[in-house]
């Protein structure tokens, strides 16, 4: 009985993964609202009935795609330590760039202003929540300042990556973008211009 249950669970996981992968691949080709259930089913090599056994709509699949990304982000956040002496976000941004590089087309779709994705809202809350837990190790008495700092970091992070994806031919690579964003957050605006001035001398 237990063996049958395990086999059933594995089939469910395999089928859902096939649907998610097929939807993500189709999102690289066309806007989400133009993707049909039949196209997803054909790409996943299943029938429509099987699709509806797992998902109610294309947007339901999108939610799982976003949650997969959030799970990957949480893994990165959990492995990044921000010491009290040097709260440098670059290691986090560097790993985010690696994650994004694996499927930049999909992220481009998800980060468009017209997208139906709620990924940015989810990312912002996850980043703020995870970093707040780390900040609490070092700032026990002052909870107000970390709150505003984290709002600044999370909002800035999203704005910078969205701007990069909206450019047709970005001059900076994702890795360069990550370093710029980290410097901006850690050193402030003056620090950025000072660093750029040094690079051009």
C-alpha positions in Angstrom: 0.0 0.0 0.0 2.8 2.4 1.0 4.7 1.5 -2.2 1.6 2.3 -4.4 1.3 5.7 -2.5 4.9 6.5 -3.2 4.6 5.6 -6.9 1.4 7.8 -7.1 3.2 10.7 -5.4 6.1 10.4 -7.8 3.8 10.4 -10.8 2.0 13.5 -9.4 5.3 15.3 -8.9 6.6 14.3 -12.4 3.4 15.4 -14.1 3.2 18.7 -12.3 6.9 19.3 -13.1 6.2 18.6 -16.8 3.3 21.1 -16.8 5.4 23.8 -15.0 8.3 23.3 -17.4 6.1 23.4 -20.5 4.4 26.6 -19.3 7.7 28.2 -18.5 9.0 27.3 -22.0 5.8 28.7 -23.7 6.2 31.9 -21.6 9.6 32.4 -23.3 7.7 32.4 -26.7 4.5 34.4 -26.0 2.6 36.4 -23.4 0.9 34.3 -20.7 -2.6 35.4 -21.7 -2.0 33.9 -25.2 -1.0 30.5 -23.9 -3.8 27.8 -24.0 -4.3 24.7 -21.9 -4.0 22.6 -25.1 -0.6 24.1 -25.9 0.6 23.3 -22.3 -0.8 19.8 -22.5 0.8 19.1 -25.8 4.2 20.4 -24.7 4.0 18.4 -21.5 2.8 15.3 -23.5 -0.4 14.9 -21.5 -4.1 15.4 -22.2 -6.3 18.3 -21.1 -8.0 16.1 -18.5 -4.7 15.3 -16.9 -3.9 19.0 -16.8 -7.1 19.8 -15.0 -6.5 17.1 -12.5 -3.5 19.2 -11.3 -4.3 22.8 -12.2 -7.4 24.9 -12.7 -5.9 27.4 -15.1 -2.7 28.7 -16.7 -2.5 31.3 -13.8 -2.6 28.5 -11.3 0.5 27.0 -13.0 2.1 30.5 -12.9 1.6 30.6 -9.1 3.7 27.3 -8.8 6.4 28.7 -11.1 6.6 31.8 -8.8 6.7 29.6 -5.7 9.6 27.5 -7.2 11.5 30.7 -7.7 10.7 31.8 -4.1 12.0 28.5 -2.8 15.3 29.0 -4.6 15.5 32.5 -3.3 14.9 31.3 0.3 17.7 28.8 -0.1 20.0 31.7 -1.2 18.9 33.9 1.7 19.3 31.2 4.2 22.9 30.6 3.1 23.8 34.3 3.1 25.1 35.7 6.4 25.1 39.5 7.0 27.5 40.2 9.8 26.9 43.1 12.2 30.1 44.8 11.1 29.5 44.7 7.3 26.0 44.3 6.1 27.1 43.9 2.5 24.3 42.6 0.2 26.7 41.8 -2.7 26.9 38.0 -1.9 23.1 37.9 -2.1 22.9 39.8 -5.3 25.7 37.7 -6.9 23.8 34.5 -6.2 20.6 36.1 -7.5 22.3 36.9 -10.7 23.4 33.2 -11.1 19.8 32.1 -10.4 18.4 34.5 -13.0 21.0 33.6 -15.6 19.7 30.0 -15.7 16.5 31.3 -17.4 16.7 35.0 -18.1 13.9 34.8 -20.7 11.4 33.6 -18.1 12.4 36.3 -15.6 12.1 38.9 -18.4 8.5 37.7 -18.9 7.7 37.7 -15.1 9.2 41.2 -14.5 7.3 43.0 -17.2 4.9 45.7 -15.9 2.0 44.1 -18.0 2.7 40.6 -16.6 0.1 38.8 -14.5 2.9 37.7 -12.2 2.9 38.5 -8.5 6.5 37.4 -8.3 7.9 40.9 -7.4 5.5 41.2 -4.4 6.4 37.8 -3.2 10.2 38.5 -3.6 9.9 41.7 -1.7 8.2 40.2 1.3 10.5 37.2 1.4 13.6 39.3 1.2 12.4 41.7 3.9 11.3 38.8 6.2 14.5 36.9 5.8 16.8 39.9 6.3 14.8 41.1 9.2 15.4 37.9 11.0 19.1 38.3 10.5 19.0 42.0 11.5 17.3 41.1 14.7 20.5 39.3 15.8 22.4 42.6 15.9 19.7 45.2 16.5 17.6 44.0 19.4 16.4 47.4 20.7 15.9 49.4 17.4 13.3 47.7 15.2 12.3 50.9 13.4 15.5 51.6 11.6 16.0 48.0 10.2 12.4 48.1 8.9 13.1 51.2 6.8 16.5 49.9 5.7 15.0 46.6 4.5 12.2 48.4 2.7 14.8 50.4 0.9 16.9 47.4 0.1 14.0 45.3 -1.2 12.4 48.1 -3.2 15.7 49.1 -4.7 16.6 45.5 -5.6 13.3 45.0 -7.5 13.5 48.4 -9.2 17.1 47.8 -10.4 16.5 44.3 -11.8 13.2 45.4 -13.5 15.0 48.3 -15.1 17.7 46.0 -16.4 15.2 43.6 -17.9 13.3 46.4 -19.6 16.4 47.5 -21.5 16.7 46.0 -25.0 20.5 45.8 -24.8 21.8 46.4 -21.3 25.3 47.8 -21.2 26.0 46.0 -17.9 26.0 42.3 -17.3 23.9 40.8 -14.6 27.1 40.4 -12.5 28.0 44.0 -13.0 24.5 45.0 -12.2 24.6 43.1 -8.9 27.8 44.8 -7.9 26.4 48.2 -8.7 23.2 47.5 -6.8 25.2 46.2 -3.8 27.5 49.3 -3.8 24.5 51.6 -4.1 22.8 50.0 -1.1 25.9 49.6 1.0 27.8 52.8 0.2 25.0 55.1 -0.9 24.8 57.3 -4.0 28.0 59.2 -3.2 29.9 55.9 -2.8 28.7 54.8 -6.3 30.0 58.0 -8.0 33.2 57.9 -6.1 33.8 54.3 -7.2 33.0 55.1 -10.8 35.4 58.1 -10.7 38.2 55.8 -9.5 37.5 53.3 -12.3 37.9 56.1 -14.9 41.2 57.4 -13.6 
